[in-house]
Amino acid sequence: MAKENGLESMIQITVELNQPGFISSNNIGNEFSPYQYRRWFEKYIKHVKRYAKIAEKSGASILSVGHNLNHLSKWENFWVEII
């Protein structure tokens, strides 16, 4: 329906944790070891692939990843793999 009206659609993957005292997804990875980064990205990539299939089937123009994951931005090699 969006495309018929000249609009684009986007699916945005947002990570939220439901833990006491957890304020924001901005804190994810703040104190990760290199091993924890690798494990986190392995799991995240599985979710991204799942949502990529949904985006493709639904005709979404954009799949947004990495929203508010500021502490994980320095791990460029993992993001390149995802993209």
C-alpha positions as CSV (number, residue, x, y, z in Angstrom):
1,M,0.0,0.0,0.0
2,A,2.9,2.4,0.8
3,K,4.5,2.0,-2.7
4,E,1.2,2.6,-4.4
5,N,1.0,6.0,-2.7
6,G,4.6,6.9,-3.5
7,L,6.0,6.1,-0.1
8,E,8.9,4.0,1.1
9,S,8.7,1.6,4.0
10,M,11.4,0.6,6.5
11,I,11.9,-2.1,9.1
12,Q,14.0,-1.0,12.0
13,I,15.6,-3.5,14.4
14,T,15.6,-2.0,17.9
15,V,17.1,-3.9,20.8
16,E,15.5,-3.3,24.1
17,L,16.3,-5.2,27.3
18,N,13.8,-5.8,30.1
19,Q,16.1,-5.8,33.0
20,P,15.9,-3.9,36.3
21,G,18.1,-0.9,36.3
22,F,18.7,-1.1,32.5
23,I,18.2,2.4,31.1
24,S,18.9,2.3,27.4
25,S,20.1,0.2,24.5
26,N,22.9,2.8,24.3
27,N,24.6,0.8,27.1
28,I,24.7,-2.5,25.3
29,G,28.4,-3.6,25.0
30,N,29.7,-0.9,27.3
31,E,31.7,-3.5,29.3
32,F,31.9,-6.4,26.9
33,S,35.1,-8.4,26.5
34,P,36.1,-9.2,22.9
35,Y,34.6,-12.7,23.3
36,Q,31.3,-11.2,24.5
37,Y,31.2,-8.9,21.5
38,R,31.7,-11.8,19.1
39,R,28.9,-13.8,20.8
40,W,26.6,-10.9,20.9
41,F,27.1,-10.2,17.1
42,E,26.6,-13.9,16.3
43,K,23.2,-13.8,17.9
44,Y,22.4,-10.4,16.5
45,I,23.2,-11.5,12.9
46,K,20.7,-14.3,13.3
47,H,18.0,-11.8,14.1
48,V,19.0,-9.5,11.3
49,K,18.8,-12.3,8.8
50,R,15.3,-13.1,10.1
51,Y,14.1,-9.5,9.7
52,A,15.8,-9.2,6.3
53,K,13.6,-12.0,5.1
54,I,10.5,-10.3,6.5
55,A,11.6,-7.0,4.9
56,E,12.1,-8.7,1.5
57,K,8.7,-10.5,1.7
58,S,6.9,-7.3,2.8
59,G,8.5,-5.1,0.1
60,A,10.3,-2.8,2.6
61,S,12.8,-0.5,0.9
62,I,15.1,-0.2,4.0
63,L,16.2,-2.5,6.8
64,S,17.7,-0.4,9.5
65,V,20.2,-2.1,11.9
66,G,22.4,-0.9,14.8
67,H,19.9,1.6,16.1
68,N,21.2,3.1,19.5
69,L,24.0,0.5,19.7
70,N,26.6,3.2,20.3
71,H,29.1,1.1,22.2
72,L,29.1,-1.5,19.5
73,S,30.0,0.9,16.7
74,K,33.7,0.4,17.1
75,W,33.5,-3.2,16.0
76,E,33.4,-2.3,12.3
77,N,34.3,-5.8,11.0
78,F,31.1,-7.2,12.5
79,W,28.9,-4.4,11.1
80,V,30.5,-4.9,7.6
81,E,29.5,-8.6,7.9
82,I,25.9,-7.7,8.7
83,I,25.6,-5.2,5.9
